[in-house]
Amino acid sequence: MYGDMMGWGGGWGFFGMVHMVLWWLLLVLGIVVLAKWVFGGTGGRKASEDHALALLRERYARGEIGKEEFDQKKKDMTS
């Protein structure tokens, strides 16, 4: 029978499978984006800048760089 949904000829066939996979990917992506937004996933760049500034301060404290170089590098990082 043509209307039999249990056989291979019924439904959307291959396109239905692609649609289902795309739907689940979209759903999972939405959950990931929502979780990142809720749990504060925007700190990546800020955290790396804080780490770089901490390393710069350590180098200055150890005397590896002078005040002028420290100030210039700090200005470059914050602008």
Z-matrix of the N, CA and C atoms (Angstrom, degrees):
N
C 1 1.446
C 2 1.512 1 110.62
N 3 1.299 2 115.41 1 146.35
C 4 1.462 3 120.32 2 -179.19
C 5 1.527 4 111.67 3 -73.60
N 6 1.309 5 118.43 4 -35.31
C 7 1.460 6 122.19 5 -176.15
C 8 1.519 7 113.51 6 -85.70
N 9 1.311 8 118.42 7 2.41
C 10 1.458 9 121.69 8 -178.55
C 11 1.528 10 110.60 9 -71.36
N 12 1.313 11 118.48 10 114.83
C 13 1.464 12 122.47 11 -176.88
C 14 1.532 13 112.05 12 -82.69
N 15 1.316 14 118.38 13 -7.02
C 16 1.454 15 120.70 14 -178.99
C 17 1.524 16 112.30 15 -83.87
N 18 1.308 17 117.99 16 -18.29
C 19 1.454 18 120.90 17 -178.53
C 20 1.516 19 111.88 18 -91.49
N 21 1.325 20 116.80 19 178.56
C 22 1.458 21 122.31 20 -178.74
C 23 1.530 22 112.75 21 -70.87
N 24 1.285 23 117.92 22 -21.75
C 25 1.456 24 120.94 23 -175.52
C 26 1.517 25 114.11 24 -81.63
N 27 1.310 26 119.02 25 -12.65
C 28 1.452 27 121.40 26 -175.50
C 29 1.526 28 112.90 27 -90.05
N 30 1.286 29 115.79 28 164.09
C 31 1.455 30 121.18 29 176.63
C 32 1.515 31 112.93 30 74.87
N 33 1.293 32 115.73 31 -155.54
C 34 1.470 33 121.83 32 -176.78
C 35 1.522 34 112.27 33 -93.61
N 36 1.308 35 117.43 34 -9.12
C 37 1.458 36 119.98 35 178.27
C 38 1.517 37 112.32 36 65.82
N 39 1.317 38 116.47 37 -133.60
C 40 1.467 39 122.51 38 -177.47
C 41 1.526 40 111.90 39 -61.20
N 42 1.323 41 116.95 40 -39.96
C 43 1.467 42 120.39 41 -178.64
C 44 1.521 43 111.59 42 -66.79
N 45 1.304 44 116.63 43 -30.91
C 46 1.459 45 120.36 44 175.67
C 47 1.520 46 111.25 45 -66.61
N 48 1.328 47 115.81 46 -39.54
C 49 1.457 48 119.96 47 178.51
C 50 1.530 49 110.54 48 -66.04
N 51 1.333 50 117.32 49 -43.77
C 52 1.461 51 121.38 50 178.39
C 53 1.525 52 109.89 51 -61.97
N 54 1.314 53 116.72 52 -42.77
C 55 1.456 54 121.33 53 178.85
C 56 1.525 55 110.65 54 -60.60
N 57 1.325 56 116.96 55 -43.20
C 58 1.453 57 121.00 56 -179.42
C 59 1.535 58 110.75 57 -64.34
N 60 1.319 59 117.75 58 -44.21
C 61 1.468 60 121.44 59 179.46
C 62 1.529 61 110.15 60 -63.16
N 63 1.333 62 117.27 61 -43.62
C 64 1.463 63 120.30 62 178.14
C 65 1.526 64 111.41 63 -63.39
N 66 1.309 65 117.36 64 -39.03
C 67 1.453 66 121.44 65 178.60
C 68 1.529 67 110.83 66 -61.29
N 69 1.340 68 116.75 67 -46.24
C 70 1.465 69 119.80 68 -179.44
C 71 1.527 70 111.51 69 -67.39
N 72 1.324 71 117.51 70 -38.07
C 73 1.461 72 119.81 71 176.28
C 74 1.523 73 111.39 72 -62.41
N 75 1.320 74 116.23 73 -42.94
C 76 1.461 75 120.83 74 177.82
C 77 1.523 76 111.06 75 -63.03
N 78 1.308 77 117.24 76 -41.46
C 79 1.460 78 121.45 77 178.97
C 80 1.526 79 111.36 78 -63.53
N 81 1.320 80 117.04 79 -46.38
C 82 1.465 81 120.91 80 179.58
C 83 1.527 82 110.47 81 -64.47
N 84 1.334 83 117.35 82 -42.75
C 85 1.455 84 120.93 83 178.01
C 86 1.528 85 110.98 84 -60.96
N 87 1.318 86 116.75 85 -41.14
C 88 1.455 87 120.58 86 177.31
C 89 1.519 88 112.34 87 -62.01
N 90 1.314 89 116.83 88 -41.31
C 91 1.465 90 121.03 89 178.36
C 92 1.525 91 110.64 90 -64.83
N 93 1.332 92 117.40 91 -41.54
C 94 1.467 93 121.45 92 179.11
C 95 1.525 94 110.58 93 -63.42
N 96 1.334 95 116.90 94 -45.73
C 97 1.463 96 120.37 95 179.66
C 98 1.521 97 110.67 96 -63.35
N 99 1.323 98 117.41 97 -42.54
C 100 1.454 99 121.19 98 178.54
C 101 1.530 100 111.08 99 -62.92
N 102 1.323 101 117.50 100 -44.04
C 103 1.462 102 120.75 101 179.26
C 104 1.524 103 111.05 102 -63.86
N 105 1.314 104 117.20 103 -40.35
C 106 1.461 105 120.31 104 178.85
C 107 1.525 106 110.57 105 -65.05
N 108 1.312 107 116.79 106 -38.75
C 109 1.461 108 120.68 107 179.05
C 110 1.530 109 110.76 108 -68.09
N 111 1.342 110 117.28 109 -43.32
C 112 1.460 111 121.73 110 -177.70
C 113 1.528 112 111.06 111 -67.49
N 114 1.315 113 117.26 112 -41.63
C 115 1.460 114 120.86 113 -174.82
C 116 1.521 115 112.92 114 -93.55
N 117 1.322 116 117.71 115 14.24
C 118 1.462 117 121.63 116 172.92
C 119 1.504 118 114.26 117 71.46
N 120 1.287 119 118.08 118 60.78
C 121 1.457 120 121.51 119 -179.52
C 122 1.507 121 114.14 120 -86.56
N 123 1.337 122 119.16 121 16.88
C 124 1.456 123 120.59 122 -177.33
C 125 1.516 124 112.59 123 -95.28
N 126 1.320 125 119.15 124 4.77
C 127 1.454 126 121.28 125 -173.68
C 128 1.514 127 115.36 126 -88.46
N 129 1.308 128 119.56 127 9.28
C 130 1.454 129 121.44 128 -176.54
C 131 1.510 130 113.44 129 -61.33
N 132 1.310 131 117.85 130 -53.41
C 133 1.465 132 121.44 131 -178.22
C 134 1.517 133 110.34 132 -69.19
N 135 1.313 134 117.55 133 -41.89
C 136 1.464 135 121.69 134 -179.00
C 137 1.519 136 110.46 135 -62.65
N 138 1.313 137 117.38 136 -41.74
C 139 1.463 138 120.93 137 -179.70
C 140 1.525 139 110.58 138 -64.14
N 141 1.326 140 118.33 139 -40.11
C 142 1.461 141 120.30 140 -179.91
C 143 1.521 142 110.70 141 -69.45
N 144 1.348 143 117.79 142 -34.61
C 145 1.462 144 120.24 143 176.27
C 146 1.523 145 110.71 144 -66.78
N 147 1.337 146 117.60 145 -40.52
C 148 1.463 147 121.08 146 177.78
C 149 1.522 148 110.66 147 -62.93
N 150 1.313 149 116.66 148 -40.29
C 151 1.464 150 121.06 149 179.54
C 152 1.536 151 110.39 150 -65.69
N 153 1.316 152 116.67 151 -42.95
C 154 1.466 153 120.20 152 179.41
C 155 1.524 154 110.86 153 -64.39
N 156 1.318 155 117.10 154 -40.01
C 157 1.464 156 120.51 155 178.71
C 158 1.522 157 110.67 156 -66.32
N 159 1.319 158 117.31 157 -37.68
C 160 1.466 159 120.74 158 177.65
C 161 1.531 160 110.66 159 -64.19
N 162 1.334 161 116.56 160 -40.97
C 163 1.466 162 119.67 161 177.25
C 164 1.521 163 111.28 162 -65.14
N 165 1.327 164 116.32 163 -39.20
C 166 1.462 165 120.34 164 178.25
C 167 1.525 166 110.37 165 -63.28
N 168 1.316 167 117.01 166 -42.14
C 169 1.468 168 120.49 167 177.83
C 170 1.525 169 111.68 168 -63.29
N 171 1.325 170 116.35 169 -38.80
C 172 1.465 171 119.94 170 177.75
C 173 1.525 172 110.99 171 -63.15
N 174 1.336 173 116.72 172 -44.08
C 175 1.467 174 120.24 173 179.10
C 176 1.525 175 111.07 174 -62.17
N 177 1.328 176 116.74 175 -38.59
C 178 1.458 177 121.00 176 178.32
C 179 1.530 178 110.45 177 -67.79
N 180 1.316 179 115.70 178 -41.83
C 181 1.470 180 120.18 179 -179.76
C 182 1.522 181 111.48 180 -65.38
N 183 1.325 182 118.14 181 -34.34
C 184 1.470 183 120.93 182 179.01
C 185 1.524 184 112.25 183 -79.84
N 186 1.329 185 116.35 184 -9.09
C 187 1.457 186 119.90 185 179.66
C 188 1.524 187 114.04 186 86.35
N 189 1.316 188 117.56 187 12.66
C 190 1.460 189 120.59 188 179.96
C 191 1.526 190 111.60 189 -71.14
N 192 1.330 191 116.26 190 -30.69
C 193 1.462 192 120.72 191 178.35
C 194 1.525 193 108.76 192 -129.41
N 195 1.318 194 115.84 193 155.06
C 196 1.456 195 121.05 194 179.38
C 197 1.522 196 111.52 195 -87.62
N 198 1.348 197 114.54 196 175.81
C 199 1.459 198 120.29 197 -178.20
C 200 1.523 199 111.89 198 -62.94
N 201 1.332 200 117.23 199 -41.71
C 202 1.461 201 119.93 200 -178.94
C 203 1.525 202 111.17 201 -62.04
N 204 1.333 203 115.88 202 -45.20
C 205 1.463 204 119.84 203 179.58
C 206 1.530 205 110.70 204 -65.81
N 207 1.333 206 116.34 205 -40.30
C 208 1.463 207 120.49 206 177.55
C 209 1.523 208 110.93 207 -59.51
N 210 1.353 209 115.56 208 -49.18
C 211 1.462 210 119.65 209 -179.09
C 212 1.524 211 111.84 210 -61.91
N 213 1.328 212 116.97 211 -40.74
C 214 1.466 213 120.30 212 -179.33
C 215 1.528 214 111.46 213 -66.07
N 216 1.325 215 116.49 214 -45.37
C 217 1.469 216 120.02 215 179.99
C 218 1.527 217 111.19 216 -66.26
N 219 1.334 218 116.79 217 -38.52
C 220 1.454 219 120.11 218 177.58
C 221 1.529 220 110.60 219 -64.52
N 222 1.311 221 116.42 220 -41.12
C 223 1.467 222 120.63 221 177.77
C 224 1.534 223 110.30 222 -63.82
N 225 1.324 224 116.94 223 -41.52
C 226 1.470 225 120.94 224 178.94
C 227 1.533 226 111.20 225 -62.74
N 228 1.341 227 117.48 226 -37.62
C 229 1.458 228 120.68 227 -177.75
C 230 1.519 229 112.09 228 -73.83
N 231 1.310 230 117.92 229 -35.06
C 232 1.451 231 120.31 230 -174.96
C 233 1.516 232 113.90 231 -86.88
N 234 1.322 233 117.60 232 -12.42
C 235 1.475 234 118.66 233 -179.85
C 236 1.506 235 112.14 234 -94.00
